[in-house]
Amino acid sequence: MISCETVMERDVGRTAAAGAARREKVAHMPHVPCLMEYPVEENPFESLGVDLTYRCNMNCTFCYNPIRALADMDLAYFEEVCRRLPKCVQFKFLGGEPTLHPDFTGFIRAARRRKHEVTVLSNGRRFTDPDFVKTLSDLDARFILGLSMDGGSSRDDVYYRINNDHCLTWKIKALETLGRHFSGRVEISAIIVRGLNEDVVPELLALAERYRNIVRYIHFRTAAKAGRWGETAPYTLEELTEIVRPYFTREQFQPQALWEPNCDPGQGCGACYRFRPTPRLQISLIEFATPRAAGCFKRGKLVDGKFLVQSFFENIRHNSETLMDGIAGRP
């Protein structure tokens, strides 16, 4: 007769084995070749996006990485990338939600040990936790925390449309918590969707002034036709520029950038514009994932596990198409 203890041990063993098997089956993002693709050792890009994890604590409508079962990036791989890069870069930690990676702070430390700059692009849900924010503030490493605020300070309906969640209250709480407990620099951002949320532009400007002790960057970007967002006519950079320009004087709107890739007027792919209306604030306008943006020679993306880098927006467009084909079951 088999004892209850033996049955329990057998079931626990089966559960552990099944869990291990599931972990082994977690897929990595397929390598989709791009026109602009280089070995890490020959990286030409000043900025590199890094998908730390595909896990997320939200289900945003616009997401271009909607598959959550893909494997996390390995910290040891990233450390080797940092070692092989021929020059320092500005890393953009992406996802999914990058703060959900179990080695999240290890990635920051690894990059900073090699003198690379770091910006974390986050939905900010974890920033509502003072203890988590204090942990980041105590890292003794310079980096930028990004907080997406697509509905600004008042438009919960916009948050629901874009982020698929009523998140106004906790977005504001996240910024307040950063203001109280984070000693570094913060970037706030918004996707500007035609006919939906142009009025969040002055709201983010007001938030930057209210939290001027931490907010040093604002990013406004177009929605693009990547991922699950169904907008049929995204703004161009020129149109986005006309939305933002009236809030500044001619002198304030002159092109200038620090810490981020920037092209002189008339040069580059023409998909971004950066200016500094005050010495403490930098604003970026970005045309997201369009064909001309795919030709940017300053913004790249790290390919997981391959020691390759690709054009940032070319990578995003290809990966988004690959993942959406997987959802639809297309070959």
C-alpha positions, -999 to 999 in steps of 0.1 A, spaced: 0 0 0 14 34 -10 15 59 18 0 94 16 35 108 21 47 88 -10 19 100 -31 25 136 -21 62 133 -28 55 118 -62 30 146 -71 54 172 -60 81 156 -81 58 155 -111 49 192 -106 85 202 -104 94 182 -135 65 197 -154 75 232 -143 111 225 -155 98 212 -188 76 243 -193 106 265 -186 127 247 -211 100 252 -237 99 290 -232 108 304 -266 132 332 -274 123 359 -299 131 346 -334 160 364 -351 145 384 -380 174 398 -402 173 435 -408 190 456 -435 209 475 -408 225 447 -388 259 444 -372 279 423 -348 280 438 -313 318 444 -317 310 467 -347 280 485 -332 276 519 -349 246 531 -329 247 556 -301 216 543 -284 206 506 -279 172 493 -269 172 462 -248 141 440 -242 149 427 -207 117 407 -204 84 402 -222 65 399 -189 42 428 -181 17 438 -155 -5 456 -180 -22 448 -214 -19 480 -234 -37 484 -266 -7 497 -285 18 471 -274 41 459 -301 54 430 -279 21 413 -269 35 378 -263 43 372 -226 58 337 -228 91 346 -244 122 341 -223 139 368 -202 173 381 -213 201 365 -195 222 389 -173 254 371 -182 247 376 -219 241 413 -213 273 416 -193 293 401 -222 275 425 -246 287 454 -224 322 441 -225 322 436 -263 308 470 -273 335 492 -290 323 524 -273 299 535 -246 262 537 -255 229 548 -240 209 517 -232 171 519 -232 157 491 -210 124 480 -225 99 451 -223 73 441 -216 78 458 -183 116 459 -176 113 463 -138 97 428 -137 130 411 -147 142 392 -116 178 406 -122 166 441 -131 190 460 -109 218 438 -120 214 451 -156 217 486 -144 249 478 -124 263 459 -153 258 487 -178 271 514 -154 303 494 -146 312 498 -182 303 535 -182 272 530 -204 242 554 -198 209 538 -188 172 548 -193 145 526 -180 112 529 -200 85 518 -176 47 519 -172 55 530 -136 32 506 -117 61 495 -95 70 531 -88 39 534 -66 58 513 -40 81 536 -19 103 507 -9 110 497 -45 118 533 -54 141 537 -24 159 505 -35 165 521 -69 176 554 -54 201 536 -32 218 518 -62 246 544 -63 245 544 -101 234 572 -124 204 563 -146 170 577 -158 137 563 -148 109 567 -175 72 569 -166 46 567 -194 17 591 -189 -5 588 -220 -35 603 -203 -15 631 -186 -29 644 -153 -66 642 -160 -76 619 -189 -84 586 -174 -105 579 -205 -73 582 -225 -55 558 -202 -83 533 -207 -82 537 -245 -44 534 -249 -34 514 -218 -66 493 -215 -68 502 -178 -81 530 -156 -47 540 -143 -48 578 -138 -48 575 -100 -18 552 -97 1 570 -125 0 602 -104 9 583 -73 39 568 -91 51 603 -100 45 616 -65 64 586 -50 93 593 -73 93 629 -63 95 619 -26 119 590 -27 140 591 -60 172 611 -61 179 607 -98 164 619 -131 129 611 -145 115 610 -180 78 613 -185 63 604 -219 31 602 -239 19 586 -271 -1 613 -290 -30 598 -309 -47 618 -336 -80 633 -323 -77 617 -289 -52 632 -265 -35 662 -279 -45 681 -247 -21 660 -226 8 680 -240 3 710 -217 -5 687 -189 29 669 -191 46 703 -193 28 713 -161 38 681 -144 74 687 -154 72 721 -137 55 707 -106 81 680 -102 110 700 -116 133 685 -89 133 651 -108 116 655 -142 144 664 -167 130 649 -199 96 647 -217 91 624 -247 61 628 -271 58 602 -297 34 591 -325 13 560 -322 25 543 -354 11 512 -370 30 487 -348 14 462 -325 -23 462 -317 -31 499 -320 -57 504 -347 -51 541 -355 -53 545 -393 -35 579 -396 -7 583 -371 8 618 -368 40 626 -387 68 643 -369 60 675 -387 24 674 -375 35 665 -339 59 695 -341 30 718 -349 10 705 -319 39 712 -295 55 743 -309 28 768 -297 37 762 -260 72 776 -265 90 807 -278 111 806 -310 143 806 -288 131 778 -266 122 757 -296 157 757 -311 172 722 -317 195 711 -289 200 678 -270 221 664 -242 225 627 -233 205 615 -263 212 609 -300 204 640 -321 210 651 -356 216 686 -369 187 702 -388 184 687 -423 205 656 -414 195 621 -403 163 603 -411 141 632 -401 120 612 -376 129 630 -343 134 665 -330 149 675 -296 151 709 -279 158 723 -244 134 751 -234 152 755 -201 186 743 -188 169 716 -167 144 702 -192 148 684 -226 118 676 -248 119 650 -276 94 646 -304 96 611 -321 79 596 -351 76 560 -340 83 529 -361 77 545 -395 96 536 -427 118 566 -425 125 561 -388 137 526 -396 167 542 -413 179 559 -382 217 553 -379 219 564 -343 192 542 -326 197 505 -325 183 474 -308 201 445 -292 192 410 -305 188 386 -276 214 358 -276 230 365 -310 255 393 -302 239 413 -330 225 449 -331 199 461 -355 182 494 -365 158 502 -336 126 508 -356 133 482 -383 137 457 -354 105 468 -338 85 466 -370 98 432 -379 94 418 -344 59 432 -341 49 416 -374 65 383 -363 46 383 -330 13 393 -346 17 365 -372 22 341 -343 -10 353 -326 -30 350 -358 -15 316 -365 0 327 -398 30 308 -412 
